[in-house]
Amino acid sequence: MKRTFILNLLFLIGINILIKPLYLLGVERAIQNAVSPAAYGIYFEVFNFTFLFQILSDLGIQYFNNRHVAQYPFLLRKYFPYFLSAKGLLAALYAAITIIGGFWAGYLPANWILVWILMAIQLLTTFLSYIRSNISGLGWYYTDSFLSVLDKLVVMLVLGVPLLAGMFSNGFSMIWLGWAQMAGLGIAVMTGLALLVRVSGFPSLKINRPFSWLILRESLPYAVAVLLMTMYTRLDAVLIGQLYHSSREEVGYYAEAYRLLDAANMIGVLFAGLLLPMYARSVRDTPGLRLLSETGIRFLWGGVLTIVPTMMVFADEIMAELYRHTTAYSGFMLKMLMLSFIPMSGNYIFSTLLLATGFQGKVNRIYLVGGIASVLLNSWLIPTNGGIGASMVVAGTQGLVFIGMLIGCWYWIGVRIPFHLWVRFGMLACSVWVSAIISKIYLWEIWCLWVLVIPLVVGLVGIFAYKLFDSVAMWNLLRLKAQK
């Protein structure tokens, strides 16, 4: 299982490093620079608002499906038609609740086109996630990795090329980004659906009430977990728009820093999606769970603790170089958001482990504490501090939830981060931090952004030097026969 994890992880990281950062830092950054902070701010705010209710279109079906198909692949043919019918009904529920909420929050009727487009994007996203949960559950990890970037490839072709050619020099409408994202997701959904039909046959939509209630009962804890997690990860932009003066511009500035966190966070999301079915298959093998979680945190934090100190040291310079519209505190927001990435990425490893091993109720309690803390702190800090307060809350709540997940894994499963790994992680972070500070002092005026290569190289060397990545052991693992 560890060999399988490493092979697929390398492919997953490789394809996403090539595509998704190019999308976020190329296409979306170019769009942010082409429009005003207020124009991008309303798009980002409404996007996060529609995301708040996204779980209603899934209600945990994806997590339930990923876990059970991984354990019993033959269930795909049986369950597929019922799940498709259920998701159709849930999509209608999601649309109704979001529209009602949109009128209550003041987004409708003024922004009705934008709301409808972003609702469609959220529905397509959840449907693609459901399709990918089947594909990863069947063990088609490379196909799943390709589908994870296909929509971004389409948007890069549709908008990226014209942006580079200067075709939008006379102005850009955020609606165009929404249409392009819809097209990309639609193509990815149809591709994944075609692959599944080859295995399960063409589905005839069926509704089975007893089965639907069974799935709802089994999936509800997962849905609650996602809903509570959304409270402290996506509510901040909505609260800035509702509580802060000059809110649209402030959301736009906050979105600039948050997009860089999104770019880094993609790897953590992919880790969780890859680990969930592997954890599910090892659910009765505690040593296997320890091995998988330790392998995951080594790979993930090796990169995170190289990227985060570098970006925190150069936060002001990075924001000034990347964006046309910034404020004096844009760098501080980036520092706080990148600091939050350390516990956020760790949460993907350990919350996924707890969910896969049946501790959904306990995970929900941890998320509930994080959600309540996020709402209370944001309501206190955003009215006077705007994006600065929101970024500080993100760092604090992510740290709080991570501590809860660590304690839960230790006490309920017997899985923890060994002390020697904490020491090595600390040594890596300090090495990168010191090299970044020295490089900034002596080389920034000469090399500008190219100076970031130095701490990144130091981090790469440190990963091997501190034995977070043992190349000899890895290649030995790759020669072994995959564990069944």
C-alpha positions, 0 to 999 in steps of 0.5 A: 500500500505504501508503494502504491501511495508513493507511485500515485502521489508522485504522478498526482503531484507532478501533473498538478504542479504543471497545471494548477499553479499555471492556472491560478498564477497565470490565468486567474492572476491575469484576470485579477490584474485586468479588473478592479479589486471591487469587480473581482471581490464581488465574484470571489464573495459570491463564489464563496457564498454559493460554496457554503451550500455546496454540500447540500448537492452531495450530502456526503455521498462522495465520501460514502461512495469513495470509502465503500467502492474502495472496499467493495468495487463490485458495488459500483454497478449496483449503486450508480443509478441510485446515486445519480437519481439522488444527486439530481434531487439534491441539486434541486434542493441546493439551488432552492436554498442558495436562491433563498439565501441569495435574496436574504444576503442581498446578492439577488436580484442584482447579480442573478446571472453571476449567482446562477453561473456560480451555482452551476459551477458548484453543482458540476464540481460536486458531480465531478467529485462524485465521479472521481470518487468512483474512479479512485475507489476502483483504483484508477488513480492516474485517471483520477489525477488527469480528471483533477486538472482537465477543467483547468486545462480547458479554461487555460485554452479558452481564456489563457491564450487570449489573455496572453495574446492581449485580446482583452486589453479593452476590458474583461468581464468576470462573467466570462471566467464563469462561463469558461469554468462551466465549460471546463467542468462540463467536459471533465464530467462527461469524460469521467461519466463516459469512463464509468459507463464502460464499467457499469453500463449506461445507467437508468435513473432509479429512485429507491426510497429505502435505499435512499434513506440508508445512504442518507443516514450513512452519509449524513455524518460526512455531510455535517463534517463538510458543512462545519469545515466550510464554516471556517474555510469559506465564510470569511470572504462572505463576512468581509463583504457583509461586515466591512466598510468598502467591502467589495474592494477589501474582498478583492484584496483578500482574494489576491492573497487567498488565491496564493493559499489556494494554489498551495492548498491544491496538493493537500486536497489531492492528498486527502482524495488519494488517502481516503480509499487507501485508508479505507482498505487498511481500516483494520490494519493499524500498522498500515494506517501508521505507515500511510499517515507517516508517509503522507505527512513526510511528503506533504510537510516536506514541501509545505515547510519549504514553501511557507517560510519562503513565502512568509519572508518575501510576502510583501515583495511577492504581492507587489510583484504579482498584482497591480492592485495591492494595499500596505497590508497585503503582505501581512494577509499573505503571511497569515494565510500561508502560516495557516497552510501548515495546520491546514495541510496536516488536517488533510492527513489526519481528518481523512484518517479519522473519517475513514476509520469511522470517527465521523461524530468525533470529527464533527465535534472538532469541526464544530468548535473550529466553526464556532470559533471562526464565526465569533472571531471573524464577527469581532475582528472583521468590522474593524480590521477587514482582511487582516482580521480574517487572515488571522482568524484563518491561521488561528482556527486551522491551528485549533482544529489541527490540534484536535485532529492530532489528539483524536488520532493519537487517542482513538486510533493510536496514530501520531507524528513521532517526536523525531519527525517533529524535530526534523520538521523544525530543523527544515523550517528553520533552515529555509527561514534563515536562508530566506532572510539572508537571501532577502537582505543581500540578494533581493535588489540584484535578483528580485523574485529569482532569489526565491530559488535559494530557500526553495533549493535549501528546503529541497536539500533539507528534505533529504538531509533530514531524512524526510525523504529517503531516496534509497528506501523509496526506490527499494519500495518501488521495486517491491510488488504492490501490496494487495 
